Amino acid sequence: MSSVPTATYGAPDVSEPIVFEPGQQIHTTNGRTTQISDIVLKAGGEDRDKPTEAKDTALGQLRAQLTTVQDKVNEFLTERMKKEKEDKTDVERRILDDGVDEDDSD
Amino acid sequence: MATSLPYTLNLSIPFESARQAEIACKTLSPDPILKVNELNVKYSHDSNTLTCAFSGVSDRVIRVAVSNVIDNIKTIIECMDEFDGKEDELFQ
């Protein structure tokens, strides 16, 4: 049984399950994908829901490792959503471009 | 009619004890799933491991649900870290 938190992803277009693990890096509770937006921060906003730092305990470590897994999953899924949107836009553009070509050939 | 939920993600969280995994499971379970035709989440625990099995209609649905549940699990872990085993302590 794994002693670290893991996430295993599957989808129709993914042949093998993708496993996300915390890895060997330093883990913190301050997640990249769970902060308030950069726009708000640059405008002088303050993250009042900022998580407390992880304690030097097993549970503290678990919370920090889980934050790393959360970041990895969020970034992976956001990238897939972005790619799906681009692919859809690309198909729409091709269909529209083909339509223009047909008109031009007349 | 059963809806196809082809996008899946399984979370596996090892706690310090079976008791903690059970507490986390019972804490998460009451949250209702609002769109059952778009998302399904099953919580279970085996020994000291909590398992959350998500299945959804899209990556977007999975991303929102998983990140939200992880936020909740982190709060549960923090509560355990702060208060578990300190029943006799007086907090001021």
N, CA and C atoms of all chains as a GROMACS GRO file, in nm:
protein
  594
    1MET      N    1   0.084  -0.121   0.000
    1MET     CA    2   0.000   0.000   0.000
    1MET      C    3   0.087   0.125   0.000
    2SER      N    4   0.051   0.223  -0.081
    2SER     CA    5   0.133   0.343  -0.093
    2SER      C    6   0.126   0.425   0.036
    3SER      N    7   0.239   0.488   0.071
    3SER     CA    8   0.240   0.570   0.192
    3SER      C    9   0.227   0.718   0.158
    4VAL      N   10   0.206   0.748   0.032
    4VAL     CA   11   0.185   0.887  -0.010
    4VAL      C   12   0.052   0.897  -0.083
    5PRO      N   13  -0.008   1.017  -0.083
    5PRO     CA   14  -0.134   1.030  -0.157
    5PRO      C   15  -0.110   1.019  -0.307
    6THR      N   16  -0.199   0.952  -0.376
    6THR     CA   17  -0.185   0.938  -0.522
    6THR      C   18  -0.319   0.963  -0.589
    7ALA      N   19  -0.312   1.001  -0.716
    7ALA     CA   20  -0.432   1.018  -0.798
    7ALA      C   21  -0.409   0.942  -0.929
    8THR      N   22  -0.509   0.865  -0.972
    8THR     CA   23  -0.497   0.787  -1.094
    8THR      C   24  -0.607   0.828  -1.191
    9TYR      N   25  -0.565   0.877  -1.308
    9TYR     CA   26  -0.659   0.934  -1.405
    9TYR      C   27  -0.680   0.839  -1.523
   10GLY      N   28  -0.803   0.835  -1.571
   10GLY     CA   29  -0.835   0.757  -1.690
   10GLY      C   30  -0.935   0.832  -1.777
   11ALA      N   31  -0.926   0.812  -1.908
   11ALA     CA   32  -1.019   0.875  -2.003
   11ALA      C   33  -1.024   0.789  -2.129
   12PRO      N   34  -1.130   0.805  -2.209
   12PRO     CA   35  -1.143   0.722  -2.329
   12PRO      C   36  -1.022   0.730  -2.423
   13ASP      N   37  -0.959   0.847  -2.431
   13ASP     CA   38  -0.846   0.863  -2.523
   13ASP      C   39  -0.711   0.836  -2.457
   14VAL      N   40  -0.713   0.787  -2.334
   14VAL     CA   41  -0.588   0.758  -2.262
   14VAL      C   42  -0.577   0.607  -2.246
   15SER      N   43  -0.474   0.547  -2.306
   15SER     CA   44  -0.466   0.400  -2.308
   15SER      C   45  -0.426   0.343  -2.173
   16GLU      N   46  -0.329   0.406  -2.108
   16GLU     CA   47  -0.282   0.359  -1.978
   16GLU      C   48  -0.321   0.459  -1.871
   17PRO      N   49  -0.361   0.414  -1.752
   17PRO     CA   50  -0.392   0.509  -1.644
   17PRO      C   51  -0.271   0.597  -1.612
   18ILE      N   52  -0.297   0.724  -1.586
   18ILE     CA   53  -0.189   0.817  -1.551
   18ILE      C   54  -0.191   0.838  -1.400
   19VAL      N   55  -0.075   0.813  -1.338
   19VAL     CA   56  -0.068   0.821  -1.191
   19VAL      C   57   0.007   0.949  -1.150
   20PHE      N   58  -0.052   1.022  -1.057
   20PHE     CA   59   0.011   1.143  -1.003
   20PHE      C   60   0.055   1.115  -0.860
   21GLU      N   61   0.183   1.140  -0.834
   21GLU     CA   62   0.238   1.122  -0.699
   21GLU      C   63   0.307   1.252  -0.658
   22PRO      N   64   0.324   1.272  -0.528
   22PRO     CA   65   0.386   1.399  -0.483
   22PRO      C   66   0.529   1.417  -0.534
   23GLY      N   67   0.605   1.308  -0.546
   23GLY     CA   68   0.745   1.320  -0.590
   23GLY      C   69   0.836   1.358  -0.474
   24GLN      N   70   0.963   1.383  -0.511
   24GLN     CA   71   1.066   1.404  -0.408
   24GLN      C   72   1.087   1.551  -0.372
   25GLN      N   73   1.018   1.641  -0.442
   25GLN     CA   74   1.044   1.783  -0.416
   25GLN      C   75   0.996   1.824  -0.276
   26ILE      N   76   1.025   1.950  -0.240
   26ILE     CA   77   0.976   2.002  -0.112
   26ILE      C   78   0.828   2.035  -0.128
   27HIS      N   79   0.747   1.991  -0.035
   27HIS     CA   80   0.603   2.012  -0.044
   27HIS      C   81   0.559   2.121   0.053
   28THR      N   82   0.469   2.206   0.006
   28THR     CA   83   0.414   2.309   0.094
   28THR      C   84   0.262   2.309   0.080
   29THR      N   85   0.196   2.376   0.172
   29THR     CA   86   0.050   2.384   0.165
   29THR      C   87   0.006   2.500   0.076
   30ASN      N   88   0.105   2.577   0.028
   30ASN     CA   89   0.074   2.693  -0.056
   30ASN      C   90   0.070   2.651  -0.203
   31GLY      N   91  -0.042   2.601  -0.247
   31GLY     CA   92  -0.054   2.545  -0.382
   31GLY      C   93  -0.051   2.650  -0.491
   32ARG      N   94   0.008   2.612  -0.606
   32ARG     CA   95   0.013   2.704  -0.721
   32ARG      C   96  -0.126   2.728  -0.780
   33THR      N   97  -0.210   2.625  -0.776
   33THR     CA   98  -0.340   2.634  -0.844
   33THR      C   99  -0.455   2.666  -0.750
   34THR      N  100  -0.423   2.692  -0.624
   34THR     CA  101  -0.531   2.719  -0.529
   34THR      C  102  -0.521   2.858  -0.465
   35GLN      N  103  -0.429   2.939  -0.520
   35GLN     CA  104  -0.418   3.076  -0.470
   35GLN      C  105  -0.522   3.164  -0.539
   36ILE      N  106  -0.539   3.286  -0.489
   36ILE     CA  107  -0.623   3.381  -0.563
   36ILE      C  108  -0.547   3.422  -0.689
   37SER      N  109  -0.618   3.477  -0.786
   37SER     CA  110  -0.557   3.501  -0.917
   37SER      C  111  -0.445   3.605  -0.911
   38ASP      N  112  -0.350   3.593  -1.006
   38ASP     CA  113  -0.238   3.688  -1.014
   38ASP      C  114  -0.289   3.830  -1.033
   39ILE      N  115  -0.397   3.845  -1.108
   39ILE     CA  116  -0.452   3.978  -1.136
   39ILE      C  117  -0.491   4.047  -1.005
   40VAL      N  118  -0.556   3.971  -0.917
   40VAL     CA  119  -0.598   4.028  -0.788
   40VAL      C  120  -0.476   4.059  -0.702
   41LEU      N  121  -0.378   3.967  -0.703
   41LEU     CA  122  -0.257   3.989  -0.623
   41LEU      C  123  -0.181   4.113  -0.670
   42LYS      N  124  -0.168   4.129  -0.805
   42LYS     CA  125  -0.096   4.244  -0.860
   42LYS      C  126  -0.169   4.374  -0.832
   43ALA      N  127  -0.300   4.364  -0.815
   43ALA     CA  128  -0.379   4.484  -0.785
   43ALA      C  129  -0.377   4.517  -0.636
   44GLY      N  130  -0.294   4.443  -0.562
   44GLY     CA  131  -0.280   4.471  -0.420
   44GLY      C  132  -0.371   4.389  -0.332
   45GLY      N  133  -0.439   4.292  -0.391
   45GLY     CA  134  -0.529   4.207  -0.314
   45GLY      C  135  -0.454   4.114  -0.221
   46GLU      N  136  -0.521   4.072  -0.116
   46GLU     CA  137  -0.458   3.983  -0.018
   46GLU      C  138  -0.538   3.854  -0.010
   47ASP      N  139  -0.465   3.741  -0.009
   47ASP     CA  140  -0.532   3.611   0.000
   47ASP      C  141  -0.565   3.584   0.147
   48ARG      N  142  -0.687   3.612   0.184
   48ARG     CA  143  -0.726   3.594   0.325
   48ARG      C  144  -0.755   3.449   0.360
   49ASP      N  145  -0.768   3.366   0.257
   49ASP     CA  146  -0.791   3.222   0.281
   49ASP      C  147  -0.662   3.142   0.266
   50LYS      N  148  -0.550   3.210   0.274
   50LYS     CA  149  -0.422   3.141   0.257
   50LYS      C  150  -0.409   3.030   0.362
   51PRO      N  151  -0.372   2.910   0.320
   51PRO     CA  152  -0.365   2.801   0.417
   51PRO      C  153  -0.251   2.819   0.517
   52THR      N  154  -0.268   2.763   0.635
   52THR     CA  155  -0.160   2.767   0.734
   52THR      C  156  -0.048   2.674   0.686
   53GLU      N  157   0.072   2.701   0.730
   53GLU     CA  158   0.185   2.618   0.690
   53GLU      C  159   0.171   2.478   0.751
   54ALA      N  160   0.229   2.381   0.683
   54ALA     CA  161   0.221   2.243   0.732
   54ALA      C  162   0.304   2.229   0.859
   55LYS      N  163   0.246   2.160   0.959
   55LYS     CA  164   0.322   2.131   1.080
   55LYS      C  165   0.425   2.023   1.049
   56ASP      N  166   0.523   2.010   1.137
   56ASP     CA  167   0.624   1.906   1.120
   56ASP      C  168   0.572   1.776   1.181
   57THR      N  169   0.461   1.730   1.127
   57THR     CA  170   0.399   1.604   1.173
   57THR      C  171   0.365   1.522   1.049
   58ALA      N  172   0.327   1.396   1.072
   58ALA     CA  173   0.289   1.310   0.959
   58ALA      C  174   0.168   1.369   0.887
   59LEU      N  175   0.071   1.419   0.963
   59LEU     CA  176  -0.049   1.478   0.900
   59LEU      C  177  -0.015   1.608   0.827
   60GLY      N  178   0.078   1.685   0.885
   60GLY     CA  179   0.122   1.808   0.819
   60GLY      C  180   0.187   1.776   0.685
   61GLN      N  181   0.271   1.672   0.684
   61GLN     CA  182   0.337   1.628   0.560
   61GLN      C  183   0.233   1.579   0.458
   62LEU      N  184   0.134   1.506   0.509
   62LEU     CA  185   0.028   1.453   0.420
   62LEU      C  186  -0.047   1.568   0.353
   63ARG      N  187  -0.076   1.672   0.430
   63ARG     CA  188  -0.150   1.787   0.376
   63ARG      C  189  -0.066   1.858   0.269
   64ALA      N  190   0.064   1.871   0.293
   64ALA     CA  191   0.151   1.937   0.196
   64ALA      C  192   0.167   1.851   0.069
   65GLN      N  193   0.183   1.719   0.088
   65GLN     CA  194   0.196   1.628  -0.028
   65GLN      C  195   0.067   1.630  -0.110
   66LEU      N  196  -0.046   1.635  -0.040
   66LEU     CA  197  -0.175   1.635  -0.110
   66LEU      C  198  -0.191   1.764  -0.193
   67THR      N  199  -0.136   1.874  -0.142
   67THR     CA  200  -0.139   2.001  -0.216
   67THR      C  201  -0.059   1.988  -0.346
   68THR      N  202   0.056   1.918  -0.339
   68THR     CA  203   0.136   1.897  -0.460
   68THR      C  204   0.061   1.812  -0.561
   69VAL      N  205  -0.004   1.705  -0.514
   69VAL     CA  206  -0.082   1.620  -0.604
   69VAL      C  207  -0.197   1.701  -0.665
   70GLN      N  208  -0.260   1.784  -0.583
   70GLN     CA  209  -0.371   1.869  -0.632
   70GLN      C  210  -0.322   1.962  -0.743
   71ASP      N  211  -0.205   2.022  -0.725
   71ASP     CA  212  -0.147   2.110  -0.828
   71ASP      C  213  -0.123   2.032  -0.957
   72LYS      N  214  -0.064   1.914  -0.944
   72LYS     CA  215  -0.031   1.834  -1.063
   72LYS      C  216  -0.158   1.795  -1.138
   73VAL      N  217  -0.261   1.752  -1.065
   73VAL     CA  218  -0.388   1.712  -1.129
   73VAL      C  219  -0.454   1.833  -1.195
   74ASN      N  220  -0.459   1.945  -1.122
   74ASN     CA  221  -0.523   2.065  -1.176
   74ASN      C  222  -0.453   2.113  -1.304
   75GLU      N  223  -0.320   2.116  -1.300
   75GLU     CA  224  -0.245   2.164  -1.418
   75GLU      C  225  -0.263   2.069  -1.536
   76PHE      N  226  -0.262   1.938  -1.508
   76PHE     CA  227  -0.280   1.838  -1.614
   76PHE      C  228  -0.420   1.852  -1.678
   77LEU      N  229  -0.522   1.862  -1.594
   77LEU     CA  230  -0.658   1.869  -1.648
   77LEU      C  231  -0.684   2.002  -1.718
   78THR      N  232  -0.628   2.110  -1.665
   78THR     CA  233  -0.643   2.240  -1.730
   78THR      C  234  -0.580   2.237  -1.869
   79GLU      N  235  -0.465   2.173  -1.880
   79GLU     CA  236  -0.397   2.162  -2.009
   79GLU      C  237  -0.481   2.080  -2.107
   80ARG      N  238  -0.540   1.972  -2.059
   80ARG     CA  239  -0.626   1.889  -2.146
   80ARG      C  240  -0.750   1.968  -2.192
   81MET      N  241  -0.807   2.046  -2.100
   81MET     CA  242  -0.925   2.126  -2.135
   81MET      C  243  -0.888   2.230  -2.241
   82LYS      N  244  -0.769   2.290  -2.225
   82LYS     CA  245  -0.721   2.391  -2.320
   82LYS      C  246  -0.701   2.328  -2.457
   83LYS      N  247  -0.641   2.210  -2.459
   83LYS     CA  248  -0.614   2.140  -2.586
   83LYS      C  249  -0.745   2.100  -2.654
   84GLU      N  250  -0.840   2.054  -2.576
   84GLU     CA  251  -0.970   2.014  -2.632
   84GLU      C  252  -1.038   2.135  -2.696
   85LYS      N  253  -1.026   2.250  -2.629
   85LYS     CA  254  -1.087   2.373  -2.681
   85LYS      C  255  -1.019   2.415  -2.812
   86GLU      N  256  -0.885   2.405  -2.812
   86GLU     CA  257  -0.809   2.440  -2.933
   86GLU      C  258  -0.846   2.349  -3.049
   87ASP      N  259  -0.854   2.218  -3.020
   87ASP     CA  260  -0.889   2.120  -3.125
   87ASP      C  261  -1.027   2.151  -3.182
   88LYS      N  262  -1.121   2.185  -3.093
   88LYS     CA  263  -1.257   2.214  -3.136
   88LYS      C  264  -1.258   2.340  -3.225
   89THR      N  265  -1.183   2.442  -3.181
   89THR     CA  266  -1.175   2.567  -3.257
   89THR      C  267  -1.112   2.540  -3.394
   90ASP      N  268  -1.009   2.452  -3.393
   90ASP     CA  269  -0.939   2.419  -3.517
   90ASP      C  270  -1.034   2.352  -3.616
   91VAL      N  271  -1.116   2.259  -3.568
   91VAL     CA  272  -1.212   2.190  -3.655
   91VAL      C  273  -1.313   2.291  -3.711
   92GLU      N  274  -1.362   2.379  -3.621
   92GLU     CA  275  -1.459   2.480  -3.665
   92GLU      C  276  -1.398   2.570  -3.773
   93ARG      N  277  -1.270   2.609  -3.752
   93ARG     CA  278  -1.203   2.698  -3.846
   93ARG      C  279  -1.186   2.629  -3.982
   94ARG      N  280  -1.148   2.499  -3.978
   94ARG     CA  281  -1.130   2.423  -4.102
   94ARG      C  282  -1.260   2.414  -4.181
   95ILE      N  283  -1.369   2.389  -4.106
   95ILE     CA  284  -1.500   2.378  -4.172
   95ILE      C  285  -1.536   2.512  -4.237
   96LEU      N  286  -1.513   2.619  -4.160
   96LEU     CA  287  -1.546   2.753  -4.212
   96LEU      C  288  -1.456   2.788  -4.331
   97ASP      N  289  -1.326   2.758  -4.320
   97ASP     CA  290  -1.232   2.787  -4.430
   97ASP      C  291  -1.269   2.711  -4.555
   98ASP      N  292  -1.307   2.583  -4.537
   98ASP     CA  293  -1.349   2.502  -4.651
   98ASP      C  294  -1.468   2.566  -4.720
   99GLY      N  295  -1.558   2.620  -4.637
   99GLY     CA  296  -1.677   2.685  -4.692
   99GLY      C  297  -1.639   2.803  -4.779
  100VAL      N  298  -1.539   2.883  -4.734
  100VAL     CA  299  -1.492   3.000  -4.809
  100VAL      C  300  -1.431   2.955  -4.941
  101ASP      N  301  -1.349   2.846  -4.935
  101ASP     CA  302  -1.286   2.794  -5.057
  101ASP      C  303  -1.390   2.757  -5.162
  102GLU      N  304  -1.496   2.691  -5.115
  102GLU     CA  305  -1.601   2.649  -5.209
  102GLU      C  306  -1.662   2.770  -5.278
  103ASP      N  307  -1.685   2.877  -5.197
  103ASP     CA  308  -1.745   2.998  -5.255
  103ASP      C  309  -1.651   3.060  -5.359
  104ASP      N  310  -1.516   3.059  -5.324
  104ASP     CA  311  -1.419   3.120  -5.413
  104ASP      C  312  -1.409   3.047  -5.548
  105SER      N  313  -1.432   2.914  -5.544
  105SER     CA  314  -1.415   2.837  -5.666
  105SER      C  315  -1.524   2.863  -5.770
  106ASP      N  316  -1.635   2.930  -5.725
  106ASP     CA  317  -1.743   2.957  -5.820
  106ASP      C  318  -1.708   3.067  -5.920
  107MET      N  319  -3.229   0.642  -1.707
  107MET     CA  320  -3.130   0.590  -1.801
  107MET      C  321  -2.989   0.623  -1.751
  108ALA      N  322  -2.902   0.526  -1.751
  108ALA     CA  323  -2.766   0.549  -1.703
  108ALA      C  324  -2.689   0.635  -1.802
  109THR      N  325  -2.617   0.735  -1.749
  109THR     CA  326  -2.538   0.823  -1.834
  109THR      C  327  -2.394   0.773  -1.834
  110SER      N  328  -2.327   0.788  -1.948
  110SER     CA  329  -2.189   0.746  -1.955
  110SER      C  330  -2.100   0.849  -1.886
  111LEU      N  331  -2.017   0.803  -1.795
  111LEU     CA  332  -1.923   0.891  -1.725
  111LEU      C  333  -1.782   0.837  -1.748
  112PRO      N  334  -1.726   0.863  -1.866
  112PRO     CA  335  -1.602   0.795  -1.906
  112PRO      C  336  -1.472   0.852  -1.847
  113TYR      N  337  -1.479   0.972  -1.791
  113TYR     CA  338  -1.357   1.032  -1.735
  113TYR      C  339  -1.350   0.995  -1.587
  114THR      N  340  -1.239   0.937  -1.545
  114THR     CA  341  -1.230   0.889  -1.406
  114THR      C  342  -1.103   0.938  -1.338
  115LEU      N  343  -1.113   0.952  -1.208
  115LEU     CA  344  -0.994   0.982  -1.128
  115LEU      C  345  -1.014   0.920  -0.990
  116ASN      N  346  -0.917   0.841  -0.948
  116ASN     CA  347  -0.922   0.780  -0.815
  116ASN      C  348  -0.816   0.841  -0.726
  117LEU      N  349  -0.863   0.892  -0.612
  117LEU     CA  350  -0.772   0.950  -0.514
  117LEU      C  351  -0.748   0.847  -0.404
  118SER      N  352  -0.624   0.833  -0.363
  118SER     CA  353  -0.592   0.741  -0.255
  118SER      C  354  -0.513   0.816  -0.149
  119ILE      N  355  -0.569   0.825  -0.029
  119ILE     CA  356  -0.505   0.906   0.077
  119ILE      C  357  -0.471   0.816   0.196
  120PRO      N  358  -0.342   0.797   0.224
  120PRO     CA  359  -0.305   0.714   0.340
  120PRO      C  360  -0.301   0.797   0.469
  121PHE      N  361  -0.388   0.763   0.563
  121PHE     CA  362  -0.388   0.833   0.692
  121PHE      C  363  -0.299   0.757   0.790
  122GLU      N  364  -0.289   0.811   0.912
  122GLU     CA  365  -0.204   0.745   1.012
  122GLU      C  366  -0.271   0.620   1.067
  123SER      N  367  -0.405   0.619   1.064
  123SER     CA  368  -0.477   0.506   1.124
  123SER      C  369  -0.608   0.482   1.048
  124ALA      N  370  -0.663   0.363   1.069
  124ALA     CA  371  -0.792   0.329   1.007
  124ALA      C  372  -0.902   0.420   1.061
  125ARG      N  373  -0.889   0.458   1.186
  125ARG     CA  374  -0.989   0.546   1.248
  125ARG      C  375  -0.994   0.680   1.177
  126GLN      N  376  -0.879   0.738   1.149
  126GLN     CA  377  -0.874   0.867   1.078
  126GLN      C  378  -0.933   0.854   0.937
  127ALA      N  379  -0.901   0.745   0.868
  127ALA     CA  380  -0.955   0.725   0.733
  127ALA      C  381  -1.108   0.715   0.738
  128GLU      N  382  -1.159   0.648   0.840
  128GLU     CA  383  -1.304   0.632   0.855
  128GLU      C  384  -1.371   0.767   0.885
  129ILE      N  385  -1.307   0.846   0.973
  129ILE     CA  386  -1.361   0.979   1.006
  129ILE      C  387  -1.368   1.065   0.880
  130ALA      N  388  -1.260   1.063   0.801
  130ALA     CA  389  -1.257   1.143   0.677
  130ALA      C  390  -1.368   1.097   0.582
  131CYS      N  391  -1.383   0.967   0.569
  131CYS     CA  392  -1.485   0.910   0.480
  131CYS      C  393  -1.625   0.954   0.524
  132LYS      N  394  -1.652   0.946   0.653
  132LYS     CA  395  -1.784   0.985   0.705
  132LYS      C  396  -1.807   1.135   0.695
  133THR      N  397  -1.699   1.212   0.702
  133THR     CA  398  -1.712   1.358   0.692
  133THR      C  399  -1.745   1.401   0.549
  134LEU      N  400  -1.686   1.333   0.452
  134LEU     CA  401  -1.708   1.370   0.311
  134LEU      C  402  -1.841   1.317   0.257
  135SER      N  403  -1.881   1.200   0.302
  135SER     CA  404  -1.996   1.131   0.243
  135SER      C  405  -2.127   1.210   0.240
  136PRO      N  406  -2.161   1.289   0.342
  136PRO     CA  407  -2.292   1.356   0.339
  136PRO      C  408  -2.307   1.460   0.228
  137ASP      N  409  -2.197   1.511   0.170
  137ASP     CA  410  -2.210   1.614   0.067
  137ASP      C  411  -2.282   1.558  -0.056
  138PRO      N  412  -2.396   1.615  -0.091
  138PRO     CA  413  -2.470   1.561  -0.206
  138PRO      C  414  -2.404   1.601  -0.338
  139ILE      N  415  -2.417   1.515  -0.438
  139ILE     CA  416  -2.373   1.547  -0.574
  139ILE      C  417  -2.492   1.614  -0.644
  140LEU      N  418  -2.470   1.738  -0.690
  140LEU     CA  419  -2.583   1.814  -0.743
  140LEU      C  420  -2.626   1.766  -0.882
  141LYS      N  421  -2.531   1.730  -0.966
  141LYS     CA  422  -2.566   1.686  -1.102
  141LYS      C  423  -2.524   1.540  -1.120
  142VAL      N  424  -2.610   1.450  -1.077
  142VAL     CA  425  -2.573   1.308  -1.080
  142VAL      C  426  -2.560   1.253  -1.222
  143ASN      N  427  -2.619   1.321  -1.319
  143ASN     CA  428  -2.603   1.275  -1.458
  143ASN      C  429  -2.469   1.319  -1.517
  144GLU      N  430  -2.396   1.407  -1.444
  144GLU     CA  431  -2.267   1.455  -1.494
  144GLU      C  432  -2.149   1.405  -1.409
  145LEU      N  433  -2.177   1.370  -1.284
  145LEU     CA  434  -2.068   1.336  -1.193
  145LEU      C  435  -2.113   1.232  -1.091
  146ASN      N  436  -2.022   1.140  -1.062
  146ASN     CA  437  -2.046   1.043  -0.956
  146ASN      C  438  -1.920   1.036  -0.870
  147VAL      N  439  -1.938   1.037  -0.739
  147VAL     CA  440  -1.823   1.026  -0.648
  147VAL      C  441  -1.854   0.919  -0.544
  148LYS      N  442  -1.762   0.826  -0.527
  148LYS     CA  443  -1.780   0.721  -0.425
  148LYS      C  444  -1.664   0.729  -0.326
  149TYR      N  445  -1.700   0.736  -0.198
  149TYR     CA  446  -1.597   0.740  -0.093
  149TYR      C  447  -1.594   0.604  -0.024
  150SER      N  448  -1.475   0.555   0.004
  150SER     CA  449  -1.463   0.430   0.080
  150SER      C  450  -1.333   0.433   0.158
  151HIS      N  451  -1.322   0.342   0.254
  151HIS     CA  452  -1.196   0.334   0.329
  151HIS      C  453  -1.163   0.188   0.355
  152ASP      N  454  -1.035   0.158   0.342
  152ASP     CA  455  -0.987   0.023   0.366
  152ASP      C  456  -0.860   0.036   0.449
  153SER      N  457  -0.866  -0.020   0.569
  153SER     CA  458  -0.756  -0.002   0.663
  153SER      C  459  -0.734   0.148   0.684
  154ASN      N  460  -0.611   0.197   0.663
  154ASN     CA  461  -0.587   0.340   0.690
  154ASN      C  462  -0.598   0.426   0.564
  155THR      N  463  -0.647   0.369   0.455
  155THR     CA  464  -0.652   0.443   0.328
  155THR      C  465  -0.793   0.487   0.290
  156LEU      N  466  -0.806   0.615   0.263
  156LEU     CA  467  -0.932   0.670   0.212
  156LEU      C  468  -0.924   0.670   0.060
  157THR      N  469  -1.029   0.621  -0.004
  157THR     CA  470  -1.034   0.623  -0.151
  157THR      C  471  -1.154   0.704  -0.198
  158CYS      N  472  -1.130   0.796  -0.292
  158CYS     CA  473  -1.237   0.874  -0.352
  158CYS      C  474  -1.235   0.845  -0.502
  159ALA      N  475  -1.343   0.786  -0.551
  159ALA     CA  476  -1.351   0.749  -0.693
  159ALA      C  477  -1.446   0.843  -0.766
  160PHE      N  478  -1.389   0.922  -0.857
  160PHE     CA  479  -1.468   1.020  -0.934
  160PHE      C  480  -1.490   0.966  -1.074
  161SER      N  481  -1.611   0.983  -1.126
  161SER     CA  482  -1.634   0.959  -1.269
  161SER      C  483  -1.724   1.070  -1.320
  162GLY      N  484  -1.690   1.122  -1.438
  162GLY     CA  485  -1.765   1.237  -1.488
  162GLY      C  486  -1.775   1.239  -1.639
  163VAL      N  487  -1.853   1.334  -1.688
  163VAL     CA  488  -1.877   1.343  -1.833
  163VAL      C  489  -1.763   1.414  -1.906
  164SER      N  490  -1.680   1.490  -1.832
  164SER     CA  491  -1.574   1.565  -1.899
  164SER      C  492  -1.459   1.593  -1.802
  165ASP      N  493  -1.346   1.637  -1.858
  165ASP     CA  494  -1.232   1.677  -1.775
  165ASP      C  495  -1.269   1.796  -1.686
  166ARG      N  496  -1.351   1.884  -1.739
  166ARG     CA  497  -1.389   2.004  -1.663
  166ARG      C  498  -1.464   1.965  -1.534
  167VAL      N  499  -1.559   1.876  -1.549
  167VAL     CA  500  -1.638   1.830  -1.434
  167VAL      C  501  -1.547   1.762  -1.331
  168ILE      N  502  -1.457   1.676  -1.380
  168ILE     CA  503  -1.365   1.606  -1.291
  168ILE      C  504  -1.273   1.704  -1.219
  169ARG      N  505  -1.222   1.801  -1.292
  169ARG     CA  506  -1.128   1.897  -1.232
  169ARG      C  507  -1.192   1.974  -1.118
  170VAL      N  508  -1.312   2.026  -1.141
  170VAL     CA  509  -1.381   2.104  -1.038
  170VAL      C  510  -1.408   2.018  -0.915
  171ALA      N  511  -1.460   1.897  -0.939
  171ALA     CA  512  -1.498   1.809  -0.827
  171ALA      C  513  -1.376   1.764  -0.747
  172VAL      N  514  -1.271   1.722  -0.818
  172VAL     CA  515  -1.152   1.670  -0.749
  172VAL      C  516  -1.085   1.780  -0.665
  173SER      N  517  -1.068   1.898  -0.725
  173SER     CA  518  -1.001   2.006  -0.653
  173SER      C  519  -1.081   2.046  -0.529
  174ASN      N  520  -1.214   2.047  -0.543
  174ASN     CA  521  -1.300   2.081  -0.430
  174ASN      C  522  -1.289   1.977  -0.319
  175VAL      N  523  -1.293   1.850  -0.355
  175VAL     CA  524  -1.284   1.743  -0.254
  175VAL      C  525  -1.146   1.745  -0.188
  176ILE      N  526  -1.039   1.769  -0.265
  176ILE     CA  527  -0.906   1.775  -0.205
  176ILE      C  528  -0.899   1.891  -0.104
  177ASP      N  529  -0.959   2.005  -0.140
  177ASP     CA  530  -0.964   2.116  -0.044
  177ASP      C  531  -1.030   2.072   0.085
  178ASN      N  532  -1.142   1.999   0.073
  178ASN     CA  533  -1.213   1.951   0.192
  178ASN      C  534  -1.128   1.852   0.272
  179ILE      N  535  -1.059   1.763   0.200
  179ILE     CA  536  -0.975   1.664   0.270
  179ILE      C  537  -0.862   1.734   0.344
  180LYS      N  538  -0.806   1.839   0.284
  180LYS     CA  539  -0.698   1.912   0.351
  180LYS      C  540  -0.748   1.978   0.479
  181THR      N  541  -0.872   2.026   0.476
  181THR     CA  542  -0.930   2.084   0.598
  181THR      C  543  -0.949   1.976   0.704
  182ILE      N  544  -0.996   1.858   0.662
  182ILE     CA  545  -1.014   1.746   0.756
  182ILE      C  546  -0.879   1.708   0.818
  183ILE      N  547  -0.776   1.699   0.734
  183ILE     CA  548  -0.642   1.662   0.784
  183ILE      C  549  -0.592   1.767   0.884
  184GLU      N  550  -0.613   1.894   0.852
  184GLU     CA  551  -0.568   2.001   0.940
  184GLU      C  552  -0.640   1.994   1.075
  185CYS      N  553  -0.770   1.966   1.072
  185CYS     CA  554  -0.847   1.953   1.196
  185CYS      C  555  -0.792   1.839   1.281
  186MET      N  556  -0.763   1.726   1.216
  186MET     CA  557  -0.707   1.611   1.289
  186MET      C  558  -0.573   1.648   1.351
  187ASP      N  559  -0.491   1.719   1.271
  187ASP     CA  560  -0.358   1.758   1.316
  187ASP      C  561  -0.366   1.851   1.438
  188GLU      N  562  -0.466   1.936   1.438
  188GLU     CA  563  -0.480   2.034   1.546
  188GLU      C  564  -0.546   1.975   1.670
  189PHE      N  565  -0.648   1.891   1.649
  189PHE     CA  566  -0.734   1.855   1.763
  189PHE      C  567  -0.735   1.706   1.800
  190ASP      N  568  -0.696   1.617   1.708
  190ASP     CA  569  -0.708   1.474   1.739
  190ASP      C  570  -0.615   1.437   1.856
  191GLY      N  571  -0.670   1.365   1.950
  191GLY     CA  572  -0.593   1.321   2.067
  191GLY      C  573  -0.577   1.429   2.172
  192LYS      N  574  -0.647   1.542   2.154
  192LYS     CA  575  -0.633   1.652   2.252
  192LYS      C  576  -0.768   1.680   2.318
  193GLU      N  577  -0.846   1.573   2.338
  193GLU     CA  578  -0.981   1.590   2.394
  193GLU      C  579  -0.979   1.654   2.532
  194ASP      N  580  -0.871   1.631   2.606
  194ASP     CA  581  -0.867   1.682   2.744
  194ASP      C  582  -0.806   1.822   2.754
  195GLU      N  583  -0.759   1.873   2.639
  195GLU     CA  584  -0.697   2.007   2.642
  195GLU      C  585  -0.802   2.115   2.635
  196LEU      N  586  -0.774   2.227   2.697
  196LEU     CA  587  -0.864   2.342   2.693
  196LEU      C  588  -0.807   2.444   2.594
  197PHE      N  589  -0.882   2.473   2.489
  197PHE     CA  590  -0.835   2.571   2.390
  197PHE      C  591  -0.893   2.708   2.423
  198GLN      N  592  -0.807   2.810   2.423
  198GLN     CA  593  -0.858   2.943   2.456
  198GLN      C  594  -0.838   3.038   2.341
   0.00000   0.00000   0.00000
